[in-house]
Amino acid sequence: MDEMIRSLLVRVCGTEDALDESIDLIDSGILDSLAFIELLTELDFEGISIQPTQVDRNRFRNINSIIELVKEYQ
C-alpha cells in the first residue's frame, strides 16, 4: 500500500520531491490544487474514498501523513 501511495503522489505531483519527508507539500506548491484533486480521484479509483471537506488540510502536508491518512480510510 505504501508503495502505491508513493507512486501515485509522484505521478500527480510530477516530481520525486513529493517523497521528501521534510518538504511541506502544500506550502512548497508541490501538491497544488490540481494535484490534490487528482490524488483524491486516483485514491477513489483504488477504492479509498476521502472527502476533502471532512479531512484537515494539514493531513496532506507530507508523504508520511498522507500514508497514515489513507490507511485510516482503507
TORKOL-26498 format. One record per atom (N, C-alpha, C, O, CB): x, y, z; residue number from 0; residue in three letters; atom name. Coordinates in steps of 0.001 Angstrom, whole numbers, always signed. Glycine has a CB too. Layout:
N
PT    east   north      up   k   r  a
PT       X       Y       Z NUM ALA CA
...
END
This chain:
74
PT    east   north      up   k   r  a
PT    +823   -1190      +0   0 MET  N
PT      +0      +0      +0   0 MET CA
PT    +869   +1257      +0   0 MET  C
PT    +615   +2188    -765   0 MET  O
PT    -937      -4   +1205   0 MET CB
PT   +1892   +1287    +854   1 ASP  N
PT   +2767   +2462    +928   1 ASP CA
PT   +3373   +2789    -430   1 ASP  C
PT   +3436   +3951    -831   1 ASP  O
PT   +3880   +2234   +1953   1 ASP CB
PT   +3818   +1754   -1130   2 GLU  N
PT   +4466   +1971   -2425   2 GLU CA
PT   +3484   +2512   -3460   2 GLU  C
PT   +3847   +3346   -4289   2 GLU  O
PT   +5088    +671   -2930   2 GLU CB
PT   +2251   +2040   -3411   3 MET  N
PT   +1227   +2548   -4326   3 MET CA
PT    +975   +4029   -4076   3 MET  C
PT    +859   +4809   -5022   3 MET  O
PT     -82   +1752   -4171   3 MET CB
PT    +891   +4416   -2817   4 ILE  N
PT    +653   +5818   -2471   4 ILE CA
PT   +1829   +6674   -2908   4 ILE  C
PT   +1635   +7755   -3464   4 ILE  O
PT    +412   +5976    -959   4 ILE CB
PT   +3035   +6207   -2665   5 ARG  N
PT   +4232   +6958   -3072   5 ARG CA
PT   +4257   +7148   -4588   5 ARG  C
PT   +4514   +8247   -5078   5 ARG  O
PT   +5517   +6231   -2605   5 ARG CB
PT   +3993   +6089   -5312   6 SER  N
PT   +3989   +6157   -6766   6 SER CA
PT   +2913   +7112   -7272   6 SER  C
PT   +3150   +7905   -8183   6 SER  O
PT   +3779   +4768   -7359   6 SER CB
PT   +1766   +7027   -6688   7 LEU  N
PT    +650   +7885   -7063   7 LEU CA
PT    +969   +9351   -6790   7 LEU  C
PT    +674  +10218   -7613   7 LEU  O
PT    -614   +7471   -6312   7 LEU CB
PT   +1564   +9625   -5647   8 LEU  N
PT   +1893  +11003   -5295   8 LEU CA
PT   +2923  +11595   -6252   8 LEU  C
PT   +2802  +12751   -6655   8 LEU  O
PT   +2413  +11072   -3863   8 LEU CB
PT   +3926  +10816   -6614   9 VAL  N
PT   +4925  +11287   -7576   9 VAL CA
PT   +4269  +11572   -8919   9 VAL  C
PT   +4582  +12567   -9573   9 VAL  O
PT   +6056  +10249   -7742   9 VAL CB
PT   +3366  +10704   -9322  10 ARG  N
PT   +2699  +10873  -10619  10 ARG CA
PT   +1847  +12138  -10646  10 ARG  C
PT   +1939  +12921  -11591  10 ARG  O
PT   +1828   +9651  -10934  10 ARG CB
PT   +1021  +12349   -9625  11 VAL  N
PT    +123  +13506   -9655  11 VAL CA
PT    +857  +14815   -9398  11 VAL  C
PT    +437  +15866   -9881  11 VAL  O
PT    -980  +13333   -8631  11 VAL CB
PT   +1946  +14761   -8643  12 CYS  N
PT   +2715  +15975   -8358  12 CYS CA
PT   +3752  +16257   -9435  12 CYS  C
PT   +4189  +17396   -9602  12 CYS  O
PT   +3399  +15858   -7006  12 CYS CB
PT   +4141  +15226  -10158  13 GLY  N
PT   +5098  +15405  -11238  13 GLY CA
PT   +6533  +15528  -10806  13 GLY  C
PT   +7373  +15996  -11574  13 GLY  O
PT   +4743  +16584  -12004  13 GLY CB
PT   +6836  +15112   -9576  14 THR  N
PT   +8213  +15206   -9093  14 THR CA
PT   +8469  +14215   -7959  14 THR  C
PT   +7590  +13924   -7148  14 THR  O
PT   +8516  +16632   -8622  14 THR CB
PT   +9691  +13714   -7930  15 GLU  N
PT  +10131  +12830   -6848  15 GLU CA
PT  +10265  +13593   -5528  15 GLU  C
PT  +10312  +12984   -4459  15 GLU  O
PT  +11470  +12169   -7211  15 GLU CB
PT  +10326  +14919   -5603  16 ASP  N
PT  +10428  +15727   -4382  16 ASP CA
PT   +9248  +15497   -3451  16 ASP  C
PT   +9341  +15758   -2252  16 ASP  O
PT  +10523  +17204   -4733  16 ASP CB
PT   +8142  +15012   -3995  17 ALA  N
PT   +6958  +14741   -3184  17 ALA CA
PT   +7234  +13676   -2124  17 ALA  C
PT   +6495  +13571   -1145  17 ALA  O
PT   +5799  +14301   -4075  17 ALA CB
PT   +8285  +12891   -2312  18 LEU  N
PT   +8623  +11825   -1371  18 LEU CA
PT   +9530  +12290    -244  18 LEU  C
PT   +9766  +11548    +709  18 LEU  O
PT   +9279  +10693   -2100  18 LEU CB
PT  +10036  +13505    -345  19 ASP  N
PT  +10926  +14060    +680  19 ASP CA
PT  +10097  +14392   +1919  19 ASP  C
PT   +9252  +15287   +1890  19 ASP  O
PT  +11677  +15333    +151  19 ASP CB
PT  +10344  +13672   +2993  20 GLU  N
PT   +9560  +13822   +4215  20 GLU CA
PT   +9696  +15194   +4854  20 GLU  C
PT   +8839  +15595   +5641  20 GLU  O
PT   +9963  +12777   +5202  20 GLU CB
PT  +10756  +15917   +4530  21 SER  N
PT  +10990  +17217   +5159  21 SER CA
PT  +10317  +18367   +4413  21 SER  C
PT  +10316  +19499   +4897  21 SER  O
PT  +12473  +17479   +5254  21 SER CB
PT   +9751  +18092   +3248  22 ILE  N
PT   +9128  +19143   +2447  22 ILE CA
PT   +7638  +19230   +2768  22 ILE  C
PT   +6934  +18220   +2795  22 ILE  O
PT   +9342  +18882    +938  22 ILE CB
PT   +7174  +20452   +3009  23 ASP  N
PT   +5745  +20697   +3170  23 ASP CA
PT   +5157  +20759   +1770  23 ASP  C
PT   +5394  +21718   +1036  23 ASP  O
PT   +5457  +22023   +3986  23 ASP CB
PT   +4392  +19743   +1399  24 LEU  N
PT   +3882  +19618     +40  24 LEU CA
PT   +2939  +20752    -347  24 LEU  C
PT   +2884  +21136   -1516  24 LEU  O
PT   +3175  +18301    -117  24 LEU CB
PT   +2207  +21285    +603  25 ILE  N
PT   +1259  +22351    +308  25 ILE CA
PT   +1979  +23687    +192  25 ILE  C
PT   +1822  +24392    -805  25 ILE  O
PT    +174  +22422   +1389  25 ILE CB
PT   +2770  +24040   +1206  26 ASP  N
PT   +3473  +25331   +1182  26 ASP CA
PT   +4459  +25435     +23  26 ASP  C
PT   +4675  +26518    -520  26 ASP  O
PT   +4209  +25547   +2494  26 ASP CB
PT   +5054  +24307    -352  27 SER  N
PT   +6032  +24324   -1442  27 SER CA
PT   +5358  +24404   -2812  27 SER  C
PT   +6004  +24723   -3810  27 SER  O
PT   +6914  +23082   -1372  27 SER CB
PT   +4063  +24114   -2852  28 GLY  N
PT   +3343  +24124   -4122  28 GLY CA
PT   +3441  +22817   -4885  28 GLY  C
PT   +2894  +22694   -5981  28 GLY  O
PT   +3853  +25229   -4979  28 GLY CB
PT   +4131  +21845   -4318  29 ILE  N
PT   +4256  +20541   -4978  29 ILE CA
PT   +2889  +19883   -5091  29 ILE  C
PT   +2545  +19325   -6133  29 ILE  O
PT   +5233  +19621   -4207  29 ILE CB
PT   +2118  +19951   -4024  30 LEU  N
PT    +751  +19424   -4054  30 LEU CA
PT    -182  +20618   -4234  30 LEU  C
PT    -757  +21128   -3272  30 LEU  O
PT    +402  +18606   -2735  30 LEU CB
PT    -317  +21045   -5472  31 ASP  N
PT   -1207  +22165   -5769  31 ASP CA
PT   -2642  +21674   -5865  31 ASP  C
PT   -2906  +20486   -5677  31 ASP  O
PT    -789  +22867   -7078  31 ASP CB
PT   -3565  +22569   -6153  32 SER  N
PT   -4980  +22198   -6141  32 SER CA
PT   -5310  +21121   -7176  32 SER  C
PT   -6115  +20230   -6903  32 SER  O
PT   -5837  +23426   -6392  32 SER CB
PT   -4706  +21193   -8343  33 LEU  N
PT   -4958  +20180   -9372  33 LEU CA
PT   -4419  +18818   -8940  33 LEU  C
PT   -5103  +17805   -9080  33 LEU  O
PT   -4321  +20601  -10709  33 LEU CB
PT   -3202  +18796   -8419  34 ALA  N
PT   -2600  +17540   -7949  34 ALA CA
PT   -3406  +16966   -6783  34 ALA  C
PT   -3556  +15751   -6660  34 ALA  O
PT   -1127  +17767   -7521  34 ALA CB
PT   -3917  +17846   -5938  35 PHE  N
PT   -4730  +17408   -4799  35 PHE CA
PT   -5982  +16671   -5279  35 PHE  C
PT   -6301  +15589   -4786  35 PHE  O
PT   -5126  +18616   -3923  35 PHE CB
PT   -6683  +17263   -6240  36 ILE  N
PT   -7895  +16640   -6782  36 ILE CA
PT   -7546  +15329   -7499  36 ILE  C
PT   -8259  +14335   -7365  36 ILE  O
PT   -8618  +17612   -7755  36 ILE CB
PT   -6459  +15335   -8251  37 GLU  N
PT   -6027  +14110   -8935  37 GLU CA
PT   -5698  +13012   -7935  37 GLU  C
PT   -6043  +11850   -8151  37 GLU  O
PT   -4808  +14392   -9823  37 GLU CB
PT   -5036  +13371   -6848  38 LEU  N
PT   -4689  +12393   -5815  38 LEU CA
PT   -5957  +11757   -5242  38 LEU  C
PT   -6047  +10535   -5132  38 LEU  O
PT   -3863  +13060   -4688  38 LEU CB
PT   -6927  +12585   -4879  39 LEU  N
PT   -8163  +12061   -4313  39 LEU CA
PT   -8931  +11215   -5323  39 LEU  C
PT   -9530  +10203   -4958  39 LEU  O
PT   -9036  +13201   -3821  39 LEU CB
PT   -8916  +11620   -6579  40 THR  N
PT   -9589  +10861   -7634  40 THR CA
PT   -8936   +9499   -7830  40 THR  C
PT   -9622   +8481   -7920  40 THR  O
PT   -9573  +11644   -8951  40 THR CB
PT   -7615   +9486   -7894  41 GLU  N
PT   -6889   +8224   -8072  41 GLU CA
PT   -7085   +7299   -6877  41 GLU  C
PT   -7227   +6088   -7044  41 GLU  O
PT   -5396   +8491   -8285  41 GLU CB
PT   -7093   +7860   -5683  42 LEU  N
PT   -7346   +7033   -4496  42 LEU CA
PT   -8749   +6453   -4549  42 LEU  C
PT   -8969   +5307   -4159  42 LEU  O
PT   -7158   +7855   -3203  42 LEU CB
PT   -9693   +7242   -5030  43 ASP  N
PT  -11064   +6761   -5161  43 ASP CA
PT  -11132   +5583   -6132  43 ASP  C
PT  -11866   +4624   -5893  43 ASP  O
PT  -11989   +7894   -5631  43 ASP CB
PT  -10371   +5651   -7223  44 PHE  N
PT  -10297   +4535   -8172  44 PHE CA
PT   -9745   +3282   -7503  44 PHE  C
PT  -10061   +2162   -7906  44 PHE  O
PT   -9426   +4912   -9379  44 PHE CB
PT   -8919   +3478   -6483  45 GLU  N
PT   -8348   +2347   -5742  45 GLU CA
PT   -9285   +1870   -4623  45 GLU  C
PT   -8943    +963   -3864  45 GLU  O
PT   -6985   +2739   -5150  45 GLU CB
PT  -10465   +2489   -4529  46 GLY  N
PT  -11427   +2084   -3512  46 GLY CA
PT  -11287   +2808   -2195  46 GLY  C
PT  -11863   +2392   -1190  46 GLY  O
PT  -11311    +641   -3273  46 GLY CB
PT  -10524   +3892   -2188  47 ILE  N
PT  -10301   +4660    -964  47 ILE CA
PT  -10906   +6041   -1165  47 ILE  C
PT  -10328   +6897   -1835  47 ILE  O
PT   -8772   +4755    -610  47 ILE CB
PT  -12075   +6241    -575  48 SER  N
PT  -12802   +7496    -759  48 SER CA
PT  -12536   +8437    +411  48 SER  C
PT  -12903   +8151   +1550  48 SER  O
PT  -14315   +7233    -904  48 SER CB
PT  -11894   +9559    +112  49 ILE  N
PT  -11602  +10570   +1120  49 ILE CA
PT  -12287  +11856    +679  49 ILE  C
PT  -11998  +12387    -393  49 ILE  O
PT  -10051  +10777   +1309  49 ILE CB
PT  -13195  +12349   +1509  50 GLN  N
PT  -13887  +13597   +1220  50 GLN CA
PT  -13036  +14759   +1744  50 GLN  C
PT  -12797  +14849   +2948  50 GLN  O
PT  -15318  +13610   +1859  50 GLN CB
PT  -12581  +15641    +863  51 PRO  N
PT  -11680  +16719   +1289  51 PRO CA
PT  -12288  +17655   +2317  51 PRO  C
PT  -11560  +18272   +3095  51 PRO  O
PT  -11253  +17515    +103  51 PRO CB
PT  -13595  +17772   +2336  52 THR  N
PT  -14245  +18656   +3305  52 THR CA
PT  -14296  +18046   +4705  52 THR  C
PT  -14595  +18741   +5676  52 THR  O
PT  -15653  +18988   +2841  52 THR CB
PT  -14007  +16754   +4810  53 GLN  N
PT  -14079  +16072   +6094  53 GLN CA
PT  -12699  +15793   +6696  53 GLN  C
PT  -12591  +15185   +7760  53 GLN  O
PT  -14835  +14778   +5938  53 GLN CB
PT  -11649  +16243   +6006  54 VAL  N
PT  -10285  +15964   +6464  54 VAL CA
PT   -9526  +17278   +6590  54 VAL  C
PT   -9597  +18139   +5712  54 VAL  O
PT   -9549  +14993   +5487  54 VAL CB
PT   -8808  +17419   +7683  55 ASP  N
PT   -7981  +18605   +7886  55 ASP CA
PT   -6914  +18680   +6798  55 ASP  C
PT   -6204  +17706   +6545  55 ASP  O
PT   -7329  +18589   +9291  55 ASP CB
PT   -6809  +19814   +6175  56 ARG  N
PT   -5835  +20049   +5101  56 ARG CA
PT   -4403  +19695   +5522  56 ARG  C
PT   -3594  +19279   +4692  56 ARG  O
PT   -5893  +21509   +4660  56 ARG CB
PT   -4100  +19859   +6786  57 ASN  N
PT   -2754  +19575   +7282  57 ASN CA
PT   -2367  +18104   +7143  57 ASN  C
PT   -1184  +17768   +7207  57 ASN  O
PT   -2647  +19988   +8730  57 ASN CB
PT   -3343  +17231   +6954  58 ARG  N
PT   -3061  +15811   +6786  58 ARG CA
PT   -2376  +15525   +5448  58 ARG  C
PT   -1897  +14413   +5222  58 ARG  O
PT   -4351  +15006   +6894  58 ARG CB
PT   -2327  +16525   +4562  59 PHE  N
PT   -1729  +16368   +3239  59 PHE CA
PT    -389  +17109   +3120  59 PHE  C
PT     +87  +17346   +2010  59 PHE  O
PT   -2697  +16872   +2171  59 PHE CB
PT    +207  +17466   +4228  60 ARG  N
PT   +1432  +18276   +4190  60 ARG CA
PT   +2694  +17496   +3852  60 ARG  C
PT   +3647  +18075   +3332  60 ARG  O
PT   +1622  +18946   +5503  60 ARG CB
PT   +2726  +16187   +4136  61 ASN  N
PT   +3907  +15387   +3756  61 ASN CA
PT   +3501  +13946   +3483  61 ASN  C
PT   +2399  +13511   +3817  61 ASN  O
PT   +4990  +15435   +4868  61 ASN CB
PT   +4408  +13237   +2879  62 ILE  N
PT   +4138  +11864   +2441  62 ILE CA
PT   +3713  +10971   +3602  62 ILE  C
PT   +2806  +10152   +3451  62 ILE  O
PT   +5372  +11276   +1763  62 ILE CB
PT   +4345  +11116   +4737  63 ASN  N
PT   +4013  +10239   +5864  63 ASN CA
PT   +2602  +10472   +6376  63 ASN  C
PT   +1893   +9517   +6695  63 ASN  O
PT   +5002  +10441   +6993  63 ASN CB
PT   +2186  +11729   +6460  64 SER  N
PT    +832  +12000   +6943  64 SER CA
PT    -215  +11555   +5919  64 SER  C
PT   -1316  +11156   +6298  64 SER  O
PT    +666  +13496   +7255  64 SER CB
PT    +114  +11620   +4632  65 ILE  N
PT    -805  +11140   +3594  65 ILE CA
PT    -954   +9624   +3694  65 ILE  C
PT   -2066   +9102   +3617  65 ILE  O
PT    -302  +11544   +2181  65 ILE CB
PT    +154   +8924   +3863  66 ILE  N
PT    +104   +7460   +4001  66 ILE CA
PT    -740   +7077   +5219  66 ILE  C
PT   -1573   +6174   +5143  66 ILE  O
PT   +1540   +6869   +4129  66 ILE CB
PT    -524   +7758   +6326  67 GLU  N
PT   -1286   +7483   +7543  67 GLU CA
PT   -2778   +7730   +7310  67 GLU  C
PT   -3615   +6932   +7733  67 GLU  O
PT    -774   +8356   +8709  67 GLU CB
PT   -3104   +8821   +6647  68 LEU  N
PT   -4496   +9149   +6356  68 LEU CA
PT   -5151   +8089   +5471  68 LEU  C
PT   -6265   +7641   +5742  68 LEU  O
PT   -4584  +10514   +5683  68 LEU CB
PT   -4450   +7700   +4421  69 VAL  N
PT   -5010   +6701   +3503  69 VAL CA
PT   -5247   +5382   +4223  69 VAL  C
PT   -6252   +4717   +3971  69 VAL  O
PT   -4076   +6486   +2301  69 VAL CB
PT   -4350   +4995   +5103  70 LYS  N
PT   -4533   +3751   +5852  70 LYS CA
PT   -5761   +3818   +6755  70 LYS  C
PT   -6424   +2806   +6981  70 LYS  O
PT   -3289   +3448   +6686  70 LYS CB
PT   -6062   +5005   +7269  71 GLU  N
PT   -7261   +5172   +8103  71 GLU CA
PT   -8530   +4980   +7280  71 GLU  C
PT   -9533   +4484   +7793  71 GLU  O
PT   -7268   +6564   +8763  71 GLU CB
PT   -8493   +5365   +6021  72 TYR  N
PT   -9672   +5283   +5168  72 TYR CA
PT   -9747   +3986   +4373  72 TYR  C
PT  -10729   +3738   +3673  72 TYR  O
PT   -9694   +6447   +4226  72 TYR CB
PT   -8745   +3187   +4477  73 GLN  N
PT   -8673   +1932   +3716  73 GLN CA
PT   -9691    +944   +4206  73 GLN  C
PT   -9775    -166   +3682  73 GLN  O
PT   -7286   +1323   +3804  73 GLN CB
END
